[in-house]
Amino acid sequence: MIDPNMFKNLRLRGGFVIASIEFTHAPMVDALEREAVATTRILGRKFDLVI
């Protein structure tokens, strides 16, 4: 399995940063109740990811 800590604070193009990344086995859905594989929360230039 991939260690999510290796992506933490990773700088992306445009000055964005992956602030946190988490892997989950729980089912996720989007706002329209469709199955989703990930969620992203963006705060300023920081991304919080759940995959």
Secondary structure as UniProt FT lines:
FT   HELIX           4..6
FT   TURN            7..9
FT   STRAND          10..11
FT   HELIX           13..15
FT   STRAND          17..22
FT   STRAND          28..29
FT   TURN            31..32
FT   STRAND          35..36
FT   STRAND          39..43
FT   TURN            44..45
FT   STRAND          46..50
//
